[in-house]
């Protein structure tokens, strides 16, 4: 873990705060701000780039370090560590509400401070990476669907689907590159498709409205294929095509 991270210290005991700053800087960290109150902490957070906050819980002001932690959780995406002499059940339960990334009890040794910071930053970065990967995965799933093709499950991107035709207990999925046949009903498959793009035109067809080339009183044309429109579904199709 690189130690070139910016740390905020919120500690109302100036001697302890200065000692902690000296220790951190000797370790190679950068102390971006060293403050004694909630108000000064808020100011420091808004004026500096902070990567990690070390917060004393009991401050000599109306608002506590827990309040600072709550402000950080609301406004910033950085890890927080409570550094406190209070380890009683009530204090710990209060601190849990802001979900701290670490809890260091005074008095502590330099190695404890170093270990807490390194593990906190490592876990936080891994968590952020995992969240980003999950978000990417969910985003991809929102744009595609997997269907069984022989012994494999193949991904079909929604925008590549031209139309879908019902064939008894099977459906035929016509895409820009290939046709897939799977066991399903149109009704069930339609539930898996983006609502703004796919519409039924009859009991036997679903179309991707983005691929419509033309239409007449009875049919829609997609990829030069005539797809029938029943009276039941014609009004919604015309509405979506702005006709």
N, C-alpha and C positions, 0 to 999 in steps of 0.2 A: 504494500500500500504506500503510495506517495504521501509524504507528510506535508506537501505544499498545499495545505487546506487552511481556510480562514475560520478562526474560532471566535465566538462571542462568549465572554465570561460575564455572568450576572451574579455578583457576590457583594453583599453589603459590608462585609468585613474587609476593609482596605488592605490590611496586612496579609490576610489569606489570599485575596484577589491578586495582589502584586506578586506574592510567592508563587501562585499558580501560573501566572503569566510568565515569570522567569523560567519555571520548569518547562512549560510548553515550548517556549522559544529556544531553550537549550536542546530540546528534542527535535527541533526543526520545524515546528508548526508556526503559523502566523496568527498572532492575536489581533484580529481586526478591531475589536473594541472590548473595553474592560469597564463595566458600568455597575452601579449600585442599586438601581431602582427599575421598576416596571416602565416608567415613562422614558427613561434614558435607554432602556433596552429596545423599546419600540422605535425610538429615533435611530439607534444604531442599526437595527434591522433594515430600516428603510433607506439608510444612507450608505450602507456597505454591502458587499457580497459576502454572505455568511454561509459556510458549509456545514457548521456544527455549532450547537449552542450548549454550553455548560451552565446549568441553572441551579443556584442555591434556592431551596424551597422557601425558607423563612427569610424574608427581607424586612428591613426596618421601615417599611412603608405600608400603606393600606393594602396594596395589591402584592401578591406573593409571586414566587417563581413559577407556581402552578398556573397563575394567570398569564405569565409570560409564555409558558408552554402552550396554553390555549390560544393565545394570539398567533403564535407561530403555526400551530396546526390549521388555523383558519386562513392565514395569509401566505404561508411559505411551505415549500416542500423540502424541508431539511430535517435531519435527525436531531433529537434533543436528549441530553443526559442530565438527570438530576444529581447534583453533588451536594449532599446534605448530611448533617449529623443526626437527623431524624429518621429512624427506621422502625418506628412503632406502627402498629397495624392501621390506625386511623390515618396517619400521614401517607402511608403507602397506598391505601385505598383511594385517597384523594388524588394522589399523583397518577394512579392508573387511569383516571378519566381522560387524561390527555395523551395516553398511550406513549410514554417515553420509550426511547430506543435503548436506554441504559439507566442504571441507578447505582451511584457510587457513594458509599457511606464514609463520612469523615470520622476519624483521621485516616488517611490512606497514604500508601507509599507511591513513589514515582512510577514504579512498574505497574501498579494497579491503574493509575491514570492512563499510562501509555496503552496498556492492554485494552482498557475500556474503549478508548478512542478508536484504536485500530479495528477491533471487532465490530464496534458500532458502525463505522464507515463501510467496512467490508459487507456486513449484512445489509445495510441500507442500499448500497450499490447493486448487490445481487438481487434484492427485492425490486428495485426500479427496473433492472434489466428484464426480470421475469414478467413484471407488469406490462412492459413495452412489447415483449414477445407475445404475451397473451392477447394484447390489444390488436397486434398485427394479425394474429391467427383468427381472431373473431371477425376482424374486418374482411379477411379473405373469405371466411365462411359466409359472410353476408352477401358476397358477390358470386358465389358458386354453390354447386351441390354435387355430391358424389352419388353415382348410380352404378349398379352392378352390371358389368359387361363381361360375360363369360365367367372366369374365375377371379377377375379383378374388379376393384371399385375405381371407377374413373371420374375425374373431376370435370364437370361441365360448367363453364362460366355462363351466368345467366344471360348476358348480352349476346352470346353466340346462339342462343336458342331462337329459332325462327317460329316454329309452331309445334303443337303436340296433338296427336290424333289418337282417339280411343279405338281399340280393337279388341272387343270382348273384355276379357279380364286383363288384357295387356294395354300398354300405351306405347306409341311410337314417338320418340323425341327427335325432331328434325333440327339439326344445328347447321351452322355454316360449313362444317367440315365432315360431319358424319351423322348417321341415324342410329339411335339406340332404342332397343326394345326392352322394356322392363315390366314386371308384373305389378300393376297398380291401377287405381281408378283415377279418372280425371279429377274428381272432387278432392281426393286425398293429395294428389300431386300439386294441385293448384294452391293448397295451403302452404306449401314449401317455397312458393315463388314470390318474388316482389310484387306487392299489390298494385303498385303504380304502373307496372309494365305489362302484366299478363292478364288477359281477359278471355272468358269463354265467348265463342261466337255461336255455339250450338251445343247440343248434348255430346257431340263427338269431337269438338275442337277447342283448343286454347291457342291464342296467338300472342306473340310478342308485338305489342302495338308499335314499337320503334322500328319494326321491319316492314310495316305496311307500305306497299308501293302504290296501290290504287284500290278503288272499290267501285262497285255498281250497286244496283238495288238488291242484288241477291248474294253477291260474293265479295270477299276481300282477296286481294292479290298480294302474295308474299313469295318472293323468289320465283316469280312467274307461275306459282301454283294457285289455282282457284280454291278458296276456302269458303264454304257456305256460311251465311249469316241467317240465323232464325229470327223471327219477329220478336221473340222474347228478349234477345240480347242486342238487337239492332240499335235501340235508343242509346244505351250506354256506350256502345262502340262509336256511334256518331258524335256523342258528347266528348269522348276522349280524343277524337280526331278533329274536334272543333268544327263540326259540320252542322 
